[in-house]
Amino acid sequence: MHSQINFGYPWAINYGHLIFGAFLLLIFWLGWVRKWHKAILAFLFLATLWALSAWVFVRFGFDMNGRASMPTAAFLQSGSGRVLDMGAGTGRSTLMVLENRPHTTVVALDQFGESYEQHFGKPPGGESTIDEGRAALIRNLQIAGVDQRVTVRPGDMRHMPLDSASFDAIVSAYAIDHLGHNDAALAIHEANRVLKPGGEFLLMVIAKDGWLTYTFGPLLMHAHMTAADYWTQLLRDSGFQIVEEGRQPATKYVLARKTADAS
């Protein structure tokens, strides 16, 4: 069942390093046979080693087309409630919540617009990105057997078509950090609006660390990732209390709670 789920990340990200490494290995072998200069062979060997080790980290460290792990056990410990996934994409974070918190229901919100197409490509045959994005998300949830607990809503996280104080918790994974400063602040403010007092917000963003730099260099540079406390401060400014924050490979997470008097 796991192998049938496809979160849609392009093959170039998942297997590009492996293909490049195989190509470099072939060139290294050719140079070895033809007795090229040792400096050239050393360079080719190191480049091959980098490409193959980077692929191992992408495949088994990032595992972007695999299940996402919940970064903290403190999120929604009751295991139940109505949860909003802001920027749900193809459903990786939605599935993370549904499988780890088995008594929750989720509203999966995504604009299915330009940013979605940049990550997952345009639909074939001129189909609507909204229709195709919604269908891809639902397919993954159906395969996992959790689709009955999900409502998919097209919408902009900066101006969400959702009632105020209508969610017990929110998760947003690798979505808000695509926005610029002003738009990110709008999205955080909207999260505060739709949360009930005391509701929890689990924010996961791409973080620049040694492994990300080693693996991708500048190719996956999302907005704000270089500011270590940017998201923590933005959440505080929007009326959240910080409960926990930490790191996973290439990820910063912040668990926040809406204060009772926040509006």
KAPEQUI-V788314 format. One record per helix or strand of 2 or more residues. SS is the DSSP state (alpha for helix, beta for strand). FROM is the first residue (numbers start at 0). TO is the last residue. Records with the same first field share a line. If there is no record, write none. Layout:
SS=FROM-TO + FROM-TO
This chain:
alpha=1-3 + 10-32 + 37-61 + 91-99 + 113-119 + 123-125 + 128-143 + 146-148 + 175-177 + 180-193 + 209-219 + 229-236
beta=79-85 + 102-109 + 149-153 + 166-172 + 194-205 + 239-247 + 250-257
